[in-house]
Amino acid sequence: MVKELTHYIGGKHVKGTSGRFSDGFEPMTGDVISKVPLASKAEVRACVENAAAAQPAWAATNPQRRARVFMNYLGLIAKHNDELAEMLAREHGKTIPDAKGDIQRGVEVLEFCVGIPHLMKGEYTDNAGPAIDTYSMRQSLGVVAGITPFNFPAMIPLWKAGPAIACGNAFILKPSERDISVPLRLAELFIEAGGPPGIFNVINGDKEAVDALLDDADVKAIGFVGSTPIAEYIYTRGCANGKRVQCFGGAKNHMVIMPDADMDQTVDALIGAGYGSAGERCMAISVAVPVGEGTANALMKKLIPRVEALKIGPSTDMKADYGPVVTKAALEKIKGYVEIGLKEGANLVVDGRGFKMQGYENGFYMGGCLFDNVTKDMTIYKEEIFGPVLSVVRAKTYKEALDLCNDHEYGNGVAIFTRDGDTARDFASKVQVGMIGVNVPIPVPIAYYTFGGWKRSSFGDLNQHGPDSVRFYTKTKTITSRWPSGTKEGSEFSIPTMS
Ligand code: NAD
């Protein structure tokens, strides 16, 4: 049965009125399971007005009380963990254990949010001048919006909603139209946890809804995560409209493998980081760079049988390594890249394009593909494929491997596998990438550090979660106050100084 889904505004489910919908799929079967409403400009405006009306009271609520809502919220997400994971796997296609990881990474940021009152404290200097005290405070921005991608429908909405709301803002989420059920449920649970209506809203839609948020003067900040062309568009238009904007884009994450690396450990790490979640992670490893021919040959000897043995299954198969990709269009795009790789002369040593899942013939499945002898001028090296396709680029020296990482237009994550501390230290210091793993394949920082790439993987100055999220979602106000005790100093016409 095809279910018509809703928006979530002011603590209530609201039916779409634009008359426009997109199909929501179940990737493991290929079936259409929902109709996703695509909001009009007027619907977005109504949502913003509702959020703006609710925000002042939430900002005035003392931070401890706001933190208590987060504690309740954490309890409710834990209680509904199985339900959320099943819902997520059904709409996204990732396996249920992987869906639980998606939720958990979001939960960790909510745990951080419980302590946000500590980071919102201002500063105070008494006697900064004669009878003058100076102090600063952090205040919320008002209504802020998050626009998120399909690939982490729990984690990324929570990375945006958690810090924004904990800092006293009203939040509007525009999730990917591919998988909106978990975001809707997360907004509902926030209200159940004691959050006031209007503080966590979900508006569904496409470019029309995004443009309405970008152009609405009452939306003070936009946090975006998705592909680089859209990130750049949102950053440019949002900034031109005077908003605070941070946009996180695409990636091409390299794993450099030094001759002294523990090859078993390396291959274990590479197979999970390259093919987990069908390669649909912004921190997936999509390029392996063995240094030296001996290293490359040893790697391929162990890697090829592991790629051939990958277990692909429906999202409900608890033992599958990964499930289907998100849509038929995504599947075709990924297969198209494999074609291009072959045409441009890369060596396809494992070809998973023909994979069929018995009993799920219409699902969006793809076997693991592995390319050897990829070079840096090839399309499959330059562009993000976002599927279960790993490219091996052979480097002659460490310097060549380092230059490769630095010359790529993306700079989200990178890893080096080595047993040599000097090399690891040099790499961490010189590589032009935002998040580095040393013998760690997917170096997503923990919640109280910040997450963000460099180069064309990120637009804006501040990262997501951790202390940067408090900086992004608050404004600093500095107060200079004088309470003179009867002294008269007269007027002063030159700039006051502390001399
Ligand atoms: P996407 O860019 O297609 O969509 C992201 C969001 O933008 C969605 O909400 C979508 O509705 C909206 N959108 C799409 N086209 C738009 C347009 N023309 N105008 C305005 N809004 C538009 O990305 P996706 O396919 O959902 O997600 C995959 C991408 O996200 C990959 O490139 C991946 O690397 C990236 N990603 C990056 C990070 C990071 O932190 N850097 C994390 C996760 C995913």
Residues whose N, C-alpha, C, O or C-beta is under 5 A from the ligand:
A	BS01	NAD	I147 T148 P149 F150 N151 K174 P175 S176 E177 G205 D206 K207 V210 V225 G226 S227 T228 I230 F248 G249 G250 A251 C282 S457
